[in-house]
Amino acid sequence: MPKSAALHPNWDTSSYGEPAEISALNRVSLGAHLSVCGAMRGPLQAVGGGLGSLLGWMCSHTVTAALAVGVLASIAWLVL
């Protein structure tokens, strides 16, 4: 199947038998996309990443996580 030229950015996962190259239009569009994504990062993104790491740790350490949650809940109950 021949690769047709397009006037809009077109990302392919295969080079269709041609040399794997990136066009200038694709490079500019990808750069613009990455700059927008970088600008959207903020404190909320960092909190989401930290929460994901915490949940991953809790899944792999189920018993330890349950004990830690129990201890924290007990301390909170005694303080309140």
Steps between C-alpha positions, in 0.01 A plus 500: 500500500666826395532781746321810377617854573267700720476867583428429867721321757485126459671262743547144385632197682649359184709639216324292228828382352642852471774652714364593841517880502306776669379788289550863596123544541483206740801627695350850541161359600656262751708783648186715540317209664785436744519868596124506572528181706794645692304818575207297633716328760461643844458415865193291431698280261767448768234404756349253253840342437570473872159347562562246222834406656339464842223277364756288316697453820181416693404236244837329524516524883141417595555386859742781584265756343203363696698522825613856418143609422381340824767677705423835336126452556561412867715808552240721329225350719701560820582858402143589415 
